[in-house]
Amino acid sequence: MHLLMKILKWLAIGFITLVIILIAGSYILYSTADMKQPDLDVSDLSDLPFSITDSLRSYGDNTLILNRQGLWELYVKGTPFERGVAIGRISEDLLYYQEKVFVDEIRKIIPSEKYLKFLRYFLVIFNRNLGKQVPEENREEIYGISLSCTDEFDAIGTPYERQLNYHAAHDIGHMMQAYMLVGCSSFGTWGSESADSMLIIGRNFDFFVGDDFAKNKVVAFYNPDEGYKFASVCWIGMTGVLSGMNEVGLTVTINASQASVPIGSATPISILARIILQYAGTIDEAYRIAESHKTFVAESLLIGSAKDGKAVIIEKSPDKIGMHQSSSGRIVCTNHYQSDVFRNDPKNVENIRTTDSDYRLHRMNELLDRAGKVNYQKAAGILRDTLGLQDKLIGLTNEKAINQFIAHHSMVFKPQELKMWVTTSPWQMGEFVMYDLGEIFGKMDSAKITVSSVDTDLTIEPDAGLTSGTYIRVQDYRRLKDEISNAIKQGETVDSKRLEVFLQTNAEYFYTYELLGDYYFSQDKPAEALSYWQTALTKEIPRLGDKENIEKKIRKNN
């Protein structure tokens, strides 16, 4: 007994010592974190004239215009710090709105203020070297923007820390697949696959943080003091690139993938895409830039090039890089890797087997086969497709569809003509408006742009679903889904007529039946629950994990 007590005593001492070491270690990591905030003073900049109206804001030669289609057009030039300060000055209210919406969504996932503070602590440790991974030019621009940010959210970081971390939002989002934040599908056609042999790029950026987050879409036009002029579609405050094209017809779009989980910060993928867009004119130059940066997560970058007359996919993971090239005039990118470097990677094989990515790739190829020679109108139609393979009805919002009704934006590029089409809300259903980058960049060299640059002659009409009832059905489905989910959490009942309406809004979608099964189970009606769960299994289920979860419920309650 005496020996046992000694052993227990030393085990306790050892455990306490380990805890002390871990706490001390984490404190040291936290206290020595350096986001490398630039040492710049806005008073050193020239005092520029500032004005703001409902649809036009200007600060010197920098402008922000709300066009009639509901898109914000940002025209900005100068040094990195000048650009950042200008963006902040002309968008202070929009910066606040965008950040509040984002933080509110985080609070839905993490409702406790205590855990939010812990999240800041964790992010500081995890991203303790993020400043080193982001080039000084980008940090100066981000810092300039942060000077116009609110202090309301300082619990999760200073304005500069928050804005820097937000540039990794896409990266963090596709690590949280359970919340379906990130999907993305894109393609390129050229040569015999294109209507006029010229390169056409189409992409859906499926990044969903609630519809309010996508309310203020920004089409940003940059005339930097170094590198190429470029355009990208983003939200205010986002200086990284999600989808964009530069003045020599190089395009970049990012698509999430899966590889090893990162153990520390690296260059956010949107920052890497920005560097490529600003400094690369060819595929080879884009690859060399991508190769020189260690990235935070796994990602595929679809690169289109007017000079090369084709598109390729640069595939990055935290520790490897590969390039997928097509032997035909077509390339398709969803959310898994296709290059020889990653083809047999266990994580990639598992991703293909268990997710919707491979299904969407086959559906995209099916649509391209049917389209024949692709032009910009056909490209938009493909991006709007809601059906499954062989035109199967798989339910609205299904992750196996090209159009899942979650897109922050959807775009079509024609690099050799420097034309790009940007969708307007909602999702891909609004009209696609066209921008002629050659004309816009020429104007930015000589004058301040004060009117919208949309070319209405080549606008793509809104999707028929806006008037046929599809849009209303999606809205009704999501509203009733939230209502039923909340009722389950609260142990409340839902009127049977509303349950029937919910079923009719999306009768081909597996989750409609799964949720109804969950509801009846919460009401202590196992027979009804089993019936709905079994019906759910007859539908097209996007992820193997979703199917296994339903099967587990059935086994447990049968």
Steps between C-alpha positions, in 0.01 A plus 500: 500500500786734592665434160170558318454835675851603397428407138172693503675798658768509231238452226306796640816711517586397145151588375504840673846569361383410147199731533723784623738444206210502252349816649838671510576388146169624364544831682846543349361421154216747555715780641767469231256487206575768245256585221753752372275803504662760271652805666323758285331829581202622300604860577796446266262468204367791299162633614270408209150635427228271635131485407217254547149465355255210480658354186842669466783530751840645416832557672746666269495300176356193675128435466231260615187490284171318560371406155139446402549121508586517871875439470756725667781596261828592669768690306823539692859597422830599662739344749383214725441724804330767288270240350409357839429839657288597198297178513438551872400864467239441226353184651499544878128419535527202265804369689299512822201326341715226344685433822185499712331248270810278512536520879126438546535179296798396714288564810232264366764227498675620818235684705709533819705819549739292710562265209533794262780634718654154500468501120704819491760340727513194275519706179783711639698184578408322177564808286790628709722511190234607252662841458816334370297308243328806353719730288558852628308653209187308594540569871532873435180501297314298764631729774380806307150350483504405869538866598133545404375190685294505818632410845170325580647159426832543678416195714611286206796717403614850414369640169827411326511148649139439402540624144813290453325191638193558282722448198524138610120469528474290185776271629333460840163454330600196303649346816144523642328282239230407751364852463503482115679832471701422187437303180594659163491370143686644201600414144689624197450436127710605200581392146249251363292517819441875472258682269772725352802289608581757770534414869185512714514457880194442719493481878266481799647625828298305754590667827195521724494702822132590469327704229571828681874443462462505120272804498773754418698337220801701386657506154845643574724659236860555608762724341794419733832683496670165426390202291204458269165672527234248595133452587347264754167430665497503879342658805611834640822469695611186316822590319576140412369348177222244473425544130675748274675599176791731430579736213688235297213250520621273779215370717507340845217318676539301821334166584530331840636147526608265779846400618688486829367721780730801558673538837580867460447804285629546148408725208119524468393370161325828411828686554687253278234543232538878532879479455455282191242734349709810565836363389448209256434529126530132401429155642871439563531824696189412703644158581833644615321740734279223638805277549679769701227534766400254770121495525271466796274226361440285192379688195464480124562816301351502151730723296385627160746677274437710190870476407499119530151465352395237753432426867670272754445411864777566751443269798645598838511335839692615808797289385466419127416659165388353169352613169211339314495566126245387246580325172178636350345846481322462834588493868266459798570576865287411802636418847747217455843463341566359152877535444745208516649651816176457697300244302577210736539703818291318766327821611409584141374147429286520813371843396390365161335196658306675775402845368302658217806635316545218247124496429507871413803451278312237300189718485706794374649282225152377412376859461807601296449200269142611445590866449737428213701811418476723809437875493442733795122443503539122507763533773255690721233237435735224617580692819127529573421128464310347793457140383695183553660258255277424202280790610380316809297704749718499812337782695577869528819592697646150454880511521518270199358777280715755321265769631435444871346844562787600729733680257648827620559571132514332163715618208586447136832619353611548140871572554609574142238776478552617861128458567344363817140441603398528867175365639262717699291379792355259585782248457530408127141593424539874442623644173869469414639846425803547275813704566754586227826510695702647215274802492478533879874479564560754226266744672664441839834616356365836394200595714292434810212264420171635633241297306437126482708306247236233424459434126127432464527383138640161602299437817383141562132490592386391847431132557144387424479361854451853632154515342412128484491460879836332566636798691191516724516125563862522614418789732195319643697178543780667694263700717291194591814288547625747762156511664483121531862473618432755773182316602702179540756678720229661713279189520213688336237387249449620144161520331445200271407727210837675526674162499318411181592834340861436597490158332355645180759777473781247446356151460801353316763604753618239751535744787132596482415146608785469746390814682135391506615169644699686767194711579267202545762325711514809725121472532532137617357360175764242400292330230454827307867587557617166356279543195650839415858387566449198273363727227804725540723205410321467163609852399832624361716557811811713438738366765563151626504634856145634456379160382674316783351740755145425379569125497625526859174669607298224337703219660484665841122541494380204294 
